Amino acid sequence: MIKMENKIFSTPEPTLSVELRSLLDKENILTKKTKRKVLDALDEHIINDEDRKFALKRKNIVQEIYSSEESYLNQLEKLINFFKKPIEKRNYAPASVLSSLFSNIESIYDVNKEFFARLKENKEKIISTFLITAPFFKVYSAYAYGYKNIISILESLPKTNSPLHEFICKQETRPEVGTKISFLLISPIQRIPRYLLLLKELKSYTPQTTYAFTELEDAIREINSIVEHIESLIKEQENVCRMIEIQRCLLNGKPNIIIPGRKLIKEGKLSKVIKNDVSPRYMVLLSDMILYCKDWSGYTLKCLRVLPIDKCTINAIGFKRGVFSLQCQSFSVVLCSLENPLITHEWVETIQSTIDQYKTNKKSLRKLSSHRRPLGRKDFNQLENNDNILKRKRSYSIPDEEKNIEMCISSPWKKMKSCTTQDTETEKVPRKNAQIENENETKEKNENSSYVKKAKQFINVVKHSTQKFINDVDPVNCQSVPKKIIAIDN
């Protein structure tokens, strides 16, 4: 994580003019009129002296930004020209390894090279140069996100790739380089926070009534947002790495906790209260569930329960003793911390805030299943499917009456008769239009059957002569029509 140490500025010692003014103001040495003239003259001298002092300080800070930027570019050039390019040319490692080792260092060099060129043109417009270039400093985010992987690759080189390790050691001893590659690789991580410190120092020596002060505030705000973005990416990367480590520690690799969007909130040891005794437990709080584990060995965790966070409730039983209860539907447990009651208080606040945050996020998403429940070890296989995690799929059964109507009746005319009989029983007054629509739908579904084709052929032949009869026929007795048609056809 990027840590920035705030620079402490010592209070400047009072000048001779300030001391003399203080002495004359306290003592009645001069007359009132003469005293006022002398004090006004001293005030003007003090103001001019402060302005000159602040102007000198600002000039020194601007010069430090310029010189440090030149030195930083020199470091990037060493990293590219003496390490990255020779290693790629000699094929000491696969392209994927080299891409991870040097990341986007050349893109960073291009951005800072342009930034330095603008500084070189006009040092007086350094603040506007920062405002123009600040959005391009986000290219540092990708480098910061993969920096931990860079260090791990560099540390593993003696075992995994000895020729590359020997070449790097040889390049480090060259007089043109004169430094370790680790020092060169960390310089981009330190550069953006260094900008922020220098700009804040420059702001402290800039009068608030000037336009430069407003520009400085805007530049500091831009650089600070980039620093926060980089820090958040580093935290996210560390969080993912820790979740992978926990996944490897779980017995038989179950349950599976690595899914997109899930975050590790808190982990640690607690004790389960059992009558007059306690039993050690290990709790892993994730953004959507809690792993209730038992220490199996030094590097293995045995997960006893998976508790959905939205079904959990937490209550502090003994605030001073640091005891609280955790309940998830039918599962309940009393936990405490033997080390410090404050640890228990932190757990209670963190779990409660996680529950509230999950419910808030849930309101903006699609409605999840209400059948989420705590899972025991025998149910951990259900977590393999991330889409149905911690959910019980609701079964749907078709009523027997619908099955008989839709599946058991093969003939469309018998189906129509059955539907008509059912409607007659349920409704005292049958609806003629609804019966005609059901008849049309049934005919369209069974259009490919030979039975319907024969009926349609006959109807087309005698269409004009029987049209009046078909329109006037009662819908309840319409089943007699196909019998006559069949008899004639046969």
N, C-alpha and C positions, 0 to 999 in steps of 0.2 A: 504494500500500500504506500502511496505517496504521502509522505509526512513533511509538512512545512513548518519550520521553526520560525516563530515571529522574532524579528530582529528588535532588540531592545536599544533604544536610543537614549544616551545619557543626556541629562539636562545641562545645557551650556552654562559655563560660569559667567557671572555678570561682568560686564565690561566696566572700565573706569568711569565712563559717562553715566552709566546706570547707578554706580555707587555714589558718585558726586551728587546726582539728582536726588537720591534718597536722603543723603545727609542734609542738603539744603532745604528739603521739604520738611524735615523734622526740627531743625534748629532755626531760631529766629536771629540769624546773623545779619541779613540784609533787610532793607525796607520792603514794604509790601509791593511797591511798583517795580523796584529793581529785582526783587526775587522772582516776580512773574516773568520778566524779560529773560532772566538767566534760565529759568526752568523751560520756557518755550524754546530757547536756543538749544538747550540740551535735548529736549524731546525731538526736535528736528534732526539733530545729529544722531540720536539713537535710532530713529526710523531709517535714516539713510544707511546707517551701519548695518541694521538688520536686513535691509533689502540687498545690500552688497553681499552679506553673508549667505542669504538664501539663494541668491543668484549663483554664487560660487558653488554651493552645495548641489544645485540643480545641474550645473555644468559638469561636475564630477560624476554625478549619477549617469548622465547621458553618455559621458565618455566610457564609463564602466559597461554600460549596455553595448556600446559599439565594440569595445575591445574584447569583451566576453563572447560576443557573437562571432567575431573573427576567430577566436581560439576554438570555439565550438565547431565551426565549419572545418577547421584544420583537423580536429579529431574525427569528424565524419569522413573526411577524405582519406585519412590513414586507414580507417576501418574498411572502406570500399577498395582502395587501391592496393593495400598490402595484405588484405585478408580475403575479402569476398571474391574479387575478380581472379586472383591467382588460384584460389581453391576451386572455383568453377572451371578454370582452364585446365587444371590437372586432374579433374574428376576424382577427387578424394572421397566424395560421398554422393549419394543419390540426390537428385534435384529436390525431392520432398524434404530431405533433411536440411539441405542448404537454405531452402525457402523458409523453414521454421527457424533456423539459426539466425539468419540476417533479416528476416521479415521484410518490411517495406522501407528499409533504411535509405534506399536511393530516392524514394519519393519524399522522405523527410529532408534529405539533402537538397533536393530541388526547391522545396518550399523555402527553406532557410537561406538558400543562395539568393533567391529573389528578394527575400526580406532584407538581407544584408546589402544588396545592391541599392534598394530604396533608401536605407539608412545612409549609405555612402553619398548619395546624391545631395541630401539635405538633412543634417543632424538636427536642425531646429524644428523640423516637422516630424519628430520621432513619434509623437502621440498619434497623429493621423496615419502614420505608417503602420502602427499597431492595429488601428481600427480597420484598415484595409486588409491586412494579412491575417487577422485573428480567425476568420472562418476557415482558412486553410490549415490552421494548426490542429484541426480535428483529425488530420491524418496520423497524429500521434496516438490516437485511440487504439488503432489496430496493433501498433507496436507494443503499447502498454498491456493490451489484453494477452498477447502471447509472450510477454517477457519471462514469466515463470517457466514456460516451456523452453525458452532460450537457455536459461540457466541450467535446467535439468539436462539438456542435450550437451551443453559444455562440460558439465561435471561427469557425464557418462562416457566422454570420448576416450579417456585412457583405457577403458575396458572394451568399448564397442568398436572403436576406430583408432588404433594406435598410430597409423601413418598420418592421419589428419592431426592428431594431437601433437605429434612431433613437429609437424610443419608449423603449427600455430606457435609452439614454444620457440622455434627458430626465428620466426618473424618478430616475435616480441623482443628478442635481443638485438635486433637491428638498430643502429643509431638513428635512422630516420623515424623509427616508431617510438622506442624508448618507453613503452608502457605495456601493461597487460591488456589483453583483449576484453576481459571482464570490465575494466574501467571504461573502455570505449563503448561497450554495449550498454552500460548503465547511463551514459551521458544524455541520451534522448529522454530518459525517464525523469531526470533532474532538471531539464531545460525549461519546461513550461512553468513549474512552480517558481523557478528562479526569475522568470519574467514578472510574475505576480509580486514577488518581494521587492523587486527593483521599482516597479510602478507605484507600489504603495509608499515606498521611501521617497520617490519623486513627488508624490501627492502631498506628503507632510511638509515639503518645502515650497509649495506652490500656493500663492495667495488665493483665497476662496472667491474673491471678487473678479478674477480673471476668467476669460473664456477657456484658457488652457486647463483650468481646474475642472470644468465641466467635461471637457474631452477626456481628461484623465479618469474621471469616474466612469465614463462609458467604456474606456479601454480596460479598466480594472474589472468591470462587470463582465465583459466579453471573455477575458482570460480566465476569470474565476469560474465561469460556466464550463469552460473547456476542462479545467482542472477537476471540477466536480464530475463531469462526464467520464473522464479517464478513471477517477477513483471508483465510480460506480461500476465500470466495466471490470476493473481489477477485483472488486468485491464479488461480482457475479462469477468471474472465472474461479476465484478461490472457493466460492460456494459450491460450484459444480464439481470441482476436484474433491472437496470434502465429501459430497454425496456419493461420489464414485468409491471413495475409500470405505465409507460405511457400507455400501452395497457389497464390497468384497469381504467385509468382516462378518456379514450375516451368514448364519449357518445354512449351508446348502444353497446360498444365494437367494433365499426367499425370506420375505416377499420382495418383489421388484419395485424399487422406489425411483428409478431413473425414467422420468417421462418429461416431455417439454412443459414448461410453465411451473413445475414444482420447485420449491425453494426450501433450503434448510434454514430454519429459524433459530433453533437452539438445541443443544444436546448436553447431557451431563448425567452424573450419578446422583440417585436419590435412594431412599430406603423405604421399603414397604413395612407398615406397622401391622404386626400380627400379635394381637393380645399384648403380652408383656415382652415381646421380642420384635426384632426388626430383621428384614431380609434385603440384601442389596439388589437394586434394580438400576437399569440404564434406560433413560428416556431420550427419544429422538423426536423433536417437534418439527414437523414439516408444515408447509403452507396449507395443506388440506387434510392431514391426518397425523396421528401420534403413534409411534412405535413403542410399545411397552415391552422392554427386553430384559433379559437376564444375562449376567456375565457368565459365559460358558468357559472361556479361558482368556488369556491375556490379549489375544488378537481376534477373538470370535465372539459374536453376539448371537444369542438365541432369542428370537422374537417370539413372545408369548401371545401378544394381542396386537391387532391393527385397529385403531379407534378413529372413525371419521370425525373430523374436527367440528362439523356442524351439529353433531349429535352429542357433543361433550358439554358437560357443565362442571364448573369448578367452584369450590367453596373453601374459604379459610376457616379451619376449625379452631386451632390455637394460634393466634397471630404472634404472640410473644414466643411461643415454643417452636414456631415454624412448621406447623402441621396443616395439611390441606387434603381435601377429598376430591378425587376425580371420578366422575360418573359418566358412563356412556350406555344409555338404555339399561339393560339388565346387568351390565358389568360395572362394578364399583371397587375402588381401592383407596386406601388412606396412605399418603406419602409424607415424608419429612426429609430434612437434611440434617445429618449429624455434625456436619462441619460448622455451619453458620446459619442461623435463622434467616438472615438477609437473603441467602441463596433461594430459600423457599419463597420468599416474598417476590423475588424476581421471576421465579417460575410462574407464580399465580398471575402476576401482571402480564407476562409475555403470552401465556396461554389464553388469557381472556382477551387481550388485544388481537391475537391471531384469530380467535373465534369471531370477534366483531368484524375484522377486516374481511374474512372469508364470506360472511353473510352480506356485507356491503358489496363485494365483488359479484356475489351470486345474483344480486338483484338486476345487474346489468347484463347478465348472460341468460342463455336459454334455461328453462326450468329443468332441473335435474330430478332424478328419481327420488321419491320420498322413502324408499325402502332401503336406504343405506344403513348398515348395521355393523357392529364390531365383529371382526373375524378372528377365529382361533387358528391354530397352526394347520389344522386339516383343511381349512378353506383358503390357504394362501395361493393355491393354484388359480383361483379366480382373478388374482391380480395380474396374471400374465396378459390378459386382454385389457389394454389400457382404456378402451372405450367403455367397458362395463365395470370399471374399477369400483369396488365397494358397493355394487348395486345388485339388486335382485330383480330380474326381469319379470314383469307382471304377465301371467299367463292369460290367454284369451281363448275361450271355448265357445263354439257355435251352439246355440240352443238346439235341442233335439227336434223341435217343430220345424225350424228352418232347414235342418238337414233333410228331414223327410220331404219337404217341399222342393228343395233345390237339387237333391242328389238321388233320392229314392224313386222319383217319378221320371220314367224314361220318355213317355209320350208327351208332346207339348199340349195336346188337347186334354189329356188327363190332368196335367199340371194346371191348366187354365180352370178346369172343373174344380180341382181341389182348392185353388185360390178363391174361386167364386163362392164355393161353399163356406170357406172360412170367413170371407168378408160378410156373407149373409148372416152368419151366426154372430159375428162381432158387431155388425152395423145393421140396424133395423131397416134403414133405407139405403139400398145399394146405389152407388154412383155409376151411371151409365158411361160417362166419359172415361173414368178411371179404368173400367173393364175393357173398353176399346183400346186404350193405350197399352194395357198389359197384354192384350191379344196381339197387337202389332209388334211389341218387343219380343214376344215368344216366337212369332213367325220369323223375325229377322235373325234370331239366334240359331234357328234350325233351318235356315234357307238351303243349306247344302245337303240336307237329307233327301232321299228319294221319295219319301212319303209326302213331304211338303211340295216337292216338284210336281208330282202327279196331281195333287190337289190344286196347285196354281194353274196347271194346264187346263184342268176341267173348268175352273172358275173363269178363266179367260175365254173359253168357248161359249159358256152360257152367261157371260157377264151381264149383258143388257137385259136378259130375261129374268135373272134372279136378283138384280141389284135392289129392287124394291123390297123383296122378301128379306134380304140380309139386313137392310137398314131398320126394318120394322120388327125384326125378331127380338124377343125378350132375351137379355144377356144371361139370365139364369138357365134358359133352355137351349142356348146356342150349341150345346154339345151334341144335339141330335143331327145337326147339319153334316158333320163329317161322316156319320154312319150312312146317310143317304148317298153321299158322294161315293163312298167306297162300294156300296152295293151297285150303283150304276156303272162304275168303272170296271168292276169285276165282270 
